Amino acid sequence: MQVKVKRSDVVWSYLGTFFSLCSNLITIPLVVYFLDQDMLGLWYVFVSVGTIAILFDFGFTVTFARNITYCWSGARRVLAEGVEFSEGQAEPDFALMKRICDTCRMVYLLVSVVALVLMLTVGTLYIMHISREVSGYAHIIAWFIYAIGTFLNLYFNYYDSFLRGVGAVDTANKNRVMARAVHLALMTLLLLCGTGIVGASVAYLAYGLMFRLLGRKRFYAFEGIGEKLKAVATRASHSEMMELFRAIWHNAWRDGVIHVATYCCDSLSVIICSLYLSLADTGVYSIAVQIGMAVATISSVLHIVYQPSIQAAYVKQNTDKLRSSISVIMWVYICSFALATVLAIVAGIPVLHILKPEMVITIPLLLGVCANQFLLMYIKCYTYYLSSTNRLIYMPAFVISAIACVGLSFLLIGPLKLGVWGLIIAQVGVQLAFNAWYWQRFVHRELSLSMPGMFAMARVQLKEELAKFKNRRA
């Protein structure tokens, strides 16, 4: 079947992202107001450690989702490298899709259990170490709840990606809006009731569980996928699942290494900060990072919307579609990031200062964090094209950058005592040294693109889409 970027996909992607950001922007003032500075810093350490646990999917989510798209677009086999190209409007192979789903379920049960055990053991020891001066046990209870929420999120993580893989981007974003609404309402209620960090953890658990369960229900309902999978008479044998696992593992571990490397150049900085600075200072830096991530998220909406379309275009060898899609993605991303950064400075910093005057987030600090977030997503927009073609050739460069970033971060914040600026200098400097320019040049050469030509193509494409929209309304 054909995967197209529908108008509803774009509309609901922006609505979903906007609602998520609004939810985040509202929850930030909530936790800033209701949690003291130590608990605030500890909460964002929870978030960073929880992100490490999510990394235990080790690339399986994107790899399974990528193969769902290939299958939905007519491919009949899962290959370790490259894809099996299809001609015309080939129907999906539901026997292959069922094998992918069964294998995915087996892998994620194992991965999520391992992550939970590590969070409840090593993670608990770490949380107790950095919070040794915090009295009471509420934060430990909150950590156990957060760990369970992370386990459930990880176990059901693939359904959202599966929906996007079959082109149901609008449905995936409707799920996100509904789950975020529950998250926001529950967190507000629990914090108002004085539950503190425990209430924040309960709201996180409820959000993740609802989002994943909605994804499961609607994936099987989409285009009758559930009934068609049930109609497949034979279940995948153990040998077939292992054969499929070996083909997927070939690139999944590379995807996993890339995710870990990206984490080391981004969210790990919060944990490094907590080892050298106070929980209060960690809280200030963490809030700046959250704002920077929000700016990057809203700016990269089209990058997420176009992912299944780019994969399908590659399977069908539609080079013109690839060139125009990447051009639109990059043009919109750069313009949106600049605008969103200005809004964060003009609106975000003053609001936080009103809520908690002792929390000082300066404009230079926010700009430094945003610079790192811009580079990370800019690089990702290009390298995703390569992963869509089942080529993860950028993995070694990402690993080297991660090692350099972590090493420099410890050096600059530790012996050289540059504080949070040591983290920012390490992150931005490492990306500018190679990844920020090399992968752009690589993709441009492969697709015969240039920056001026890319932006010209994007303007033409966007004008055509706007004209179609006006004609539909007329």
C-alpha positions in Angstrom: 0.0 0.0 0.0 1.1 3.6 -0.6 2.2 5.8 2.3 1.3 9.4 1.7 1.6 12.5 3.8 -2.0 13.6 4.2 -3.2 17.0 5.3 -4.6 15.5 8.4 -1.2 14.0 9.2 0.4 17.5 9.1 -2.5 19.1 11.0 -2.6 16.5 13.8 1.2 16.4 14.0 1.2 20.1 14.7 -1.7 19.8 17.1 -0.1 16.8 18.9 3.2 18.6 19.2 1.6 21.8 20.2 -0.5 20.1 22.8 2.5 18.2 24.1 4.5 21.4 24.3 1.7 23.3 26.0 1.4 20.4 28.5 5.2 20.5 29.1 5.2 24.3 29.3 2.4 24.1 31.9 3.9 21.3 33.9 7.2 23.1 34.0 5.7 26.1 36.0 3.7 23.5 38.0 6.8 21.6 39.2 8.7 24.8 39.6 6.0 26.3 41.9 5.1 23.2 43.9 8.5 21.5 44.3 11.3 23.0 46.2 14.6 23.4 44.4 16.1 20.1 45.6 13.0 18.1 44.6 12.9 20.0 41.3 16.5 19.0 40.5 15.7 15.5 41.6 12.7 15.3 39.4 14.7 16.1 36.3 17.3 13.6 37.3 14.4 11.0 37.3 13.6 12.1 33.8 17.3 11.7 32.7 17.7 8.3 34.3 14.4 7.2 32.8 15.6 8.2 29.4 18.6 5.9 29.9 16.2 3.0 30.6 14.3 3.8 27.4 17.6 3.5 25.5 17.4 -0.2 26.4 15.2 -0.7 23.4 18.6 -0.4 21.7 17.3 0.7 18.3 14.6 -2.0 18.0 11.7 0.5 17.9 12.9 2.4 14.9 14.2 -0.8 13.2 10.9 -2.7 13.7 8.9 0.4 12.6 11.1 0.8 9.5 10.5 -2.8 8.5 6.7 -2.4 9.1 6.8 0.5 6.6 8.7 -1.6 4.1 6.2 -4.5 4.6 3.3 -2.1 4.2 4.8 -0.7 1.0 5.0 -4.2 -0.6 8.3 -5.6 0.5 8.2 -9.4 0.9 11.4 -9.9 2.9 13.3 -8.3 5.7 16.9 -7.8 4.7 19.9 -7.1 7.0 21.0 -4.3 4.7 19.1 -2.3 2.1 15.5 -3.1 1.2 13.6 -5.2 -1.2 12.2 -2.7 -3.8 8.5 -3.0 -4.8 6.7 -2.0 -8.0 3.3 -0.2 -8.1 0.7 -0.6 -5.4 1.8 -3.9 -3.9 -0.3 -5.3 -1.1 1.3 -5.9 2.3 2.4 -9.3 3.3 0.5 -9.9 6.5 2.2 -13.1 7.3 5.5 -11.2 7.3 3.9 -8.4 9.4 2.7 -11.0 11.9 6.2 -12.4 12.3 7.6 -8.9 12.8 4.9 -8.1 15.5 5.5 -11.5 17.3 9.2 -11.0 17.3 8.9 -7.5 18.5 6.7 -8.5 21.4 9.2 -11.2 22.5 12.2 -8.8 22.3 10.4 -6.0 24.2 9.3 -8.2 27.1 12.9 -9.2 27.7 14.3 -5.7 27.3 11.7 -4.0 29.6 12.3 -6.6 32.4 16.1 -6.0 32.2 15.6 -2.2 32.3 13.2 -2.4 35.3 15.6 -4.6 37.3 18.5 -2.2 36.7 16.4 0.8 37.6 15.3 -0.7 40.9 18.8 -1.7 41.8 21.6 0.5 40.3 19.2 3.3 39.7 17.9 3.3 43.3 21.4 3.4 44.7 22.3 6.4 42.5 19.1 8.3 43.5 19.8 7.6 47.2 23.4 8.8 46.7 22.5 12.2 45.2 19.6 12.7 47.5 21.4 11.7 50.7 20.7 15.1 52.3 17.0 15.0 51.5 14.9 13.9 54.5 12.0 11.4 54.3 11.2 8.7 51.9 8.7 10.4 49.5 11.3 10.8 46.8 12.2 7.1 47.0 8.5 6.1 46.7 8.3 8.5 43.7 11.3 6.8 42.1 9.7 3.3 42.4 6.5 4.6 40.7 8.6 6.3 38.0 10.5 3.1 37.4 7.3 1.1 36.9 6.0 3.8 34.6 9.2 3.5 32.5 8.9 -0.3 32.4 5.3 0.0 31.0 6.4 2.7 28.5 9.2 0.6 27.2 7.2 -2.6 26.9 4.4 -1.0 24.8 6.8 1.5 23.1 6.5 0.1 19.6 2.8 0.6 18.9 3.2 4.3 18.3 6.0 3.7 15.8 3.9 0.9 14.1 1.1 3.4 13.6 3.5 5.9 12.0 5.0 3.0 10.0 1.7 2.2 8.2 1.0 5.9 7.6 -1.5 6.5 10.4 0.4 9.6 11.6 -2.8 11.5 12.4 -4.1 8.6 14.6 -0.8 8.4 16.5 -1.0 12.1 17.3 -4.6 11.9 18.4 -3.4 9.4 20.9 -0.8 11.7 22.1 -3.3 14.6 22.6 -5.6 12.4 24.6 -2.8 11.0 26.8 -1.3 14.4 27.3 -4.7 15.8 28.4 -4.9 13.1 31.1 -1.3 13.7 32.1 -1.8 17.5 32.5 -5.1 17.2 34.4 -3.8 14.5 36.7 -0.5 16.2 37.5 -2.3 19.5 38.2 -4.8 17.8 40.5 -2.2 15.8 42.4 0.2 18.7 42.9 -2.6 20.9 44.1 -3.4 18.2 46.6 0.1 18.4 48.0 1.4 15.0 46.8 4.7 16.6 45.5 7.1 14.5 43.6 5.1 11.4 44.2 2.1 12.9 42.4 4.4 13.9 39.5 5.5 10.3 39.2 1.9 8.9 39.3 0.9 11.3 36.5 3.9 10.2 34.4 2.9 6.6 34.9 -0.8 7.3 33.8 0.3 9.2 30.7 2.6 6.6 29.4 0.2 3.7 30.1 -2.7 5.4 28.4 -0.6 6.5 25.4 0.8 3.0 24.7 -2.6 1.2 25.2 -4.3 3.6 22.8 -1.6 3.0 20.3 -2.0 -0.8 20.6 -5.8 -0.6 20.2 -5.7 1.7 17.2 -2.9 0.0 15.4 -4.9 -3.2 15.2 -8.0 -1.3 14.2 -6.3 0.6 11.4 -7.3 -0.7 7.9 -8.4 -3.9 9.6 -4.8 -4.9 10.4 -5.9 -6.8 13.5 -8.4 -9.0 11.6 -5.9 -9.5 8.7 -3.2 -10.6 11.2 -5.7 -13.0 12.9 -6.5 -14.4 9.5 -2.9 -15.6 9.0 -3.3 -19.3 9.8 0.2 -20.2 10.9 2.1 -18.7 13.8 5.7 -17.9 13.4 8.0 -20.7 14.5 10.9 -20.2 16.8 13.3 -20.6 14.0 11.5 -18.1 11.8 11.5 -15.5 14.6 15.2 -16.1 15.3 15.9 -15.7 11.6 13.9 -12.4 11.5 15.6 -11.3 14.7 19.0 -11.8 13.2 18.1 -9.8 10.1 16.7 -7.0 12.3 19.5 -7.1 14.9 22.1 -6.4 12.1 21.0 -2.7 12.1 19.1 -2.6 15.4 22.3 -2.7 17.5 23.7 0.1 15.3 20.5 2.1 15.9 20.9 1.4 19.6 24.5 2.6 19.7 23.4 5.7 17.8 20.7 6.4 20.4 23.1 5.9 23.2 25.7 8.2 21.5 23.0 10.9 21.0 22.0 10.6 24.7 25.6 11.1 25.7 25.7 14.3 23.7 22.4 15.6 25.2 20.5 14.3 28.2 23.5 12.7 30.0 24.7 16.3 30.7 22.0 16.6 33.4 23.4 13.5 35.3 26.9 14.9 34.9 25.7 18.2 36.3 24.1 16.5 39.3 27.5 14.9 40.2 29.4 18.2 40.4 26.8 20.9 41.2 24.0 21.1 43.7 20.4 19.8 43.0 19.3 23.4 42.9 21.8 24.3 40.1 21.0 21.0 38.4 17.3 22.1 38.4 18.1 25.4 36.7 20.2 23.7 34.0 17.5 21.0 33.5 14.8 23.5 33.0 16.9 25.2 30.3 17.4 21.9 28.6 13.7 21.1 28.7 12.9 24.5 27.1 15.6 23.8 24.4 14.2 20.3 23.7 10.7 21.8 23.4 12.0 24.3 20.8 13.6 21.5 18.9 10.5 19.3 19.1 8.1 21.9 17.7 10.6 22.8 15.0 11.0 19.2 13.8 7.4 18.2 13.4 7.6 17.8 9.6 10.7 15.7 10.1 8.6 13.2 12.0 5.6 13.5 9.7 7.6 12.8 6.6 9.5 9.7 8.0 7.2 7.0 6.6 6.8 8.9 3.3 10.6 9.0 2.9 11.0 5.3 3.6 8.2 4.4 1.2 9.7 6.7 -1.5 13.0 5.0 -1.2 11.4 1.5 -1.5 9.7 2.8 -4.7 12.9 4.5 -5.9 11.2 7.9 -6.2 14.2 10.2 -6.1 12.3 13.4 -6.8 10.0 12.7 -3.8 13.1 12.2 -1.6 14.7 15.5 -2.7 11.5 17.5 -2.3 10.7 16.0 1.1 14.1 16.7 2.6 14.1 20.2 1.2 10.8 21.0 2.8 11.9 19.4 6.1 15.1 21.4 6.4 13.6 24.8 5.3 10.7 24.5 7.8 13.0 23.3 10.6 15.5 26.2 10.3 12.8 28.9 10.1 10.7 27.3 12.9 13.7 26.9 15.3 14.7 30.6 15.0 11.1 31.7 15.7 10.6 29.3 18.6 13.8 30.4 20.2 12.8 34.0 20.2 9.4 33.1 21.7 11.1 31.1 24.4 13.3 34.0 25.4 10.5 36.6 25.2 7.9 34.6 27.0 9.5 31.6 28.8 12.2 33.3 30.9 9.9 36.0 32.3 7.2 33.5 33.3 9.6 31.3 35.2 11.1 34.3 37.0 7.7 35.4 38.2 6.9 31.9 39.5 10.2 31.4 41.3 12.4 34.6 41.4 15.4 32.8 43.0 15.6 30.5 39.9 17.8 32.5 37.4 17.8 31.2 33.8 19.8 33.8 31.8 19.4 34.4 28.0 23.0 33.4 27.2 22.4 30.1 29.1 19.2 29.4 27.2 20.8 30.3 23.8 23.7 28.0 24.5 21.4 25.1 25.3 19.3 25.8 22.2 22.4 25.9 20.1 23.2 22.3 21.1 19.5 21.2 20.5 19.5 22.9 17.1 22.7 21.0 16.0 21.5 17.7 17.3 18.2 17.8 15.4 19.8 19.4 12.3 22.1 16.4 12.1 19.3 14.0 12.8 17.2 15.4 9.9 20.0 14.4 7.5 21.0 11.1 9.0 17.4 9.9 9.2 17.4 9.9 5.4 20.4 7.4 5.6 18.7 5.2 8.2 15.5 5.2 6.0 17.6 3.5 3.3 18.8 1.0 5.9 22.3 2.4 6.0 23.6 3.4 9.4 27.1 4.5 8.1 27.2 7.4 10.5 27.4 5.2 13.7 31.2 5.3 14.1 31.2 9.1 13.9 28.4 9.4 16.5 30.3 7.1 18.8 33.5 9.1 18.6 31.6 12.3 19.1 29.8 10.8 22.2 33.1 9.8 23.8 34.7 13.2 23.0 31.6 15.0 24.4 31.5 13.0 27.7 35.2 13.4 28.2 35.2 17.1 27.5 32.2 17.6 29.8 33.9 15.9 32.7 37.1 17.9 32.1 35.4 21.3 31.7 32.9 21.0 34.6 35.3 19.2 36.9 39.0 20.2 37.0 38.5 23.4 34.9 35.3 24.3 37.0 33.4 26.0 34.1 30.0 24.9 35.5 27.1 24.4 33.1 29.0 26.3 30.4 31.6 23.6 30.4 28.8 21.2 29.4 27.5 23.5 26.6 30.9 24.2 25.2 31.7 20.4 25.1 28.3 19.6 23.4 28.4 22.3 20.7 32.1 22.1 20.0 32.1 18.4 19.4 29.1 18.6 16.9 30.6 21.5 15.0 33.9 19.6 14.6 32.4 17.0 12.3 28.7 15.8 12.3 27.1 19.2 11.8 28.7 19.7 8.4 29.8 16.3 7.1 26.4 14.5 6.9 24.7 17.5 5.3 27.3 17.4 2.6 27.0 13.7 2.2 23.3 13.7 1.7 23.4 16.8 -0.6 25.9 15.1 -2.9 23.9 11.8 -3.0 20.7 13.6 -3.9 22.3 16.4 -6.0 21.1 19.1 -3.6 22.5 22.5 -2.7 21.4 24.8 0.0 20.0 27.5 -2.4 18.4 24.9 -4.6 17.0 23.1 -1.6 15.3 26.2 -0.2 14.0 27.1 -3.7 12.5 23.6 -4.0 11.0 23.9 -0.6 9.3 27.2 -1.4 7.8 25.8 -4.6 6.6 22.7 -2.8 5.0 24.7 0.0 3.3 27.1 -2.4 1.8 24.1 -4.3 0.5 22.6 -1.0 -1.0 26.0 0.0 -2.6 26.3 -3.4 -4.1 22.8 -3.1 -5.4 23.7 0.4 -7.1 26.8 -0.9 -8.6 25.0 -3.8 -10.1 22.4 -1.5 -11.6 25.1 0.7 -13.0 27.0 -2.4 
